């Protein structure tokens, strides 16, 4: 088994999360400026540890969102660059709200909760956990 890499994709920032190699635990990895995302993904994929991608999708159940088109473009680019790695879409509804609650309940300092990168990577971990629960 290998790791799964998850994305909470945004036009400005993207949160990343990953599983352990046994795919038991989803953990926040990092939050990055989307302008640097491909450099980060290249670095991670170069480790050879990732077998699947999971991408949060705000329109999974018939809704539409402003971010639909950028997410679709991102997924298409992932598939083009890494055709050997399957991409799974997961409903990301309310993941940011859940992430904020998790950070509060986990005792994260208010100043750290204000850092949007932390929110994005915890959201990515929630999206990844949803996928793990469904498979």
For each residue, the residues with C-beta under 8 A, 3 or more apart:
1: 21 22 23 51
2: 21 49 50 51 52
3: 18 19 20 21 23 49 50 51
4: 18 19 23 50 51 52 53 54 128 131 132
5: 16 17 18 29 41 44 50 52 53 54
6: 16 17 18 26 53 54 55 56 90 124 125 127 128 131
7: 14 15 16 53 54 55 56 74 124 127
8: 14 15 16 17 56 92 95 120 121 123 124 127
9: 14 34 55 56 67 70 71 74
10: 13 14 15 34 67 120
11: 34 67 70
12: 33 34
13: 10 31 32 33 34 116 117 120
14: 7 8 9 10 31 32 34 37 120 124
15: 7 8 10 28 30 31 117 119 120 121 122 123 124 125
16: 5 6 7 8 28 29 30 31 32 40 44 121 124
17: 5 6 8 26 27 28 29 121 124 125 127 128
18: 3 4 5 6 26 27 29 50 128
19: 3 4 22 23 24 25 26 27 128 132
20: 3 23 24 25 27
21: 1 2 3 49
22: 1 19
23: 1 3 4 19 20 132
24: 19 20
25: 19 20
26: 6 17 18 19 125 126 128 129 132
27: 17 18 19 20 125
28: 15 16 17 118 121 122 124 125
29: 5 16 17 18 121 124
30: 15 16 40 117 121
31: 13 14 15 16 115 116 117 118 119 120 121
32: 13 14 16 36 37 40 117
33: 12 13 36 37
34: 9 10 11 12 13 14 37
35:
36: 32 33 39 40
37: 14 32 33 34 40 41
38: 41 42 81
39: 36 42 43
40: 16 30 32 36 37 43 44
41: 5 37 38 44 45 78 81
42: 38 39 45 46
43: 39 40 46 47
44: 5 16 40 41 47 50
45: 41 42 48 50 82 85
46: 42 43
47: 43 44 50
48: 45
49: 2 3 21
50: 2 3 4 5 18 44 45 47 53 85
51: 1 2 3 4 85 86
52: 2 4 5 85 86 87 88
53: 4 5 6 7 50 78 82 85 86 87 88
54: 4 5 6 7 87 88 89 90 127 128 131
55: 6 7 9 71 74 75 78 87 88 89 90 127
56: 6 7 8 9 71 89 90 91 92 95 123 124 127
57: 60 71 89 90 91 92
58: 63 65 67 68 71 91 92 93
59: 62 63 64 65 68
60: 57 63 89 90 91 92 93
61: 91 93
62: 59
63: 58 59 60
64: 59 68
65: 58 59 68
66:
67: 9 10 11 58 70 71
68: 58 59 64 65 71 72
69: 72 73
70: 9 11 67 73 74
71: 9 55 56 57 58 67 68 74 75
72: 68 69 75 76
73: 69 70 76 77
74: 7 9 55 70 71 77 78
75: 55 71 72 78 79 87 89
76: 72 73 79 80
77: 73 74 80 81
78: 41 53 55 74 75 81 82 85 87
79: 75 76 82 83 87
80: 76 77 83
81: 38 41 77 78
82: 45 53 78 79 85
83: 79 80
84:
85: 45 50 51 52 53 78 82
86: 51 52 53
87: 52 53 54 55 75 78 79
88: 52 53 54 55 131
89: 54 55 56 57 60 75
90: 6 54 55 56 57 60 127 128 130 131 134
91: 56 57 58 60 61 130
92: 8 56 57 58 60 95 123 127
93: 58 60 61
94: 97 98
95: 8 56 92 98 99 123 126 127 130
96: 99 100 119 123
97: 94 100 101
98: 94 95 101 102 123 126
99: 95 96 102 103 119 122 123 125 126
100: 96 97 103 104 113 119
101: 97 98 104 105
102: 98 99 105 106 122 126
103: 99 100 106 108 112 113 118 119 122
104: 100 101 107 108 113
105: 101 102
106: 102 103
107: 104
108: 103 104 112 113 118
109: 112 113
110: 113 114
111: 114 115
112: 103 108 109 115 118
113: 100 103 104 108 109 110 118 119
114: 110 111
115: 31 111 112 118 119
116: 13 31 119 120
117: 13 15 30 31 32 120 121
118: 28 31 103 108 112 113 115 121 122
119: 15 31 96 99 100 103 113 115 116 122 123
120: 8 10 13 14 15 31 116 117 123 124
121: 8 15 16 17 28 29 30 31 117 118 124 125
122: 15 28 99 102 103 118 119 125 126
123: 8 15 56 92 95 96 98 99 119 120 126 127
124: 6 7 8 14 15 16 17 28 29 56 120 121 127 128
125: 6 15 17 26 27 28 99 121 122 128 129
126: 26 95 98 99 102 122 123 129 130
127: 6 7 8 17 54 55 56 90 92 95 123 124 130 131
128: 4 6 17 18 19 26 54 90 124 125 131 132
129: 26 125 126 132 133
130: 90 91 95 126 127 133 134
131: 4 6 54 88 90 127 128 134 135
132: 4 19 23 26 128 129 135
133: 129 130
134: 90 130 131
135: 131 132
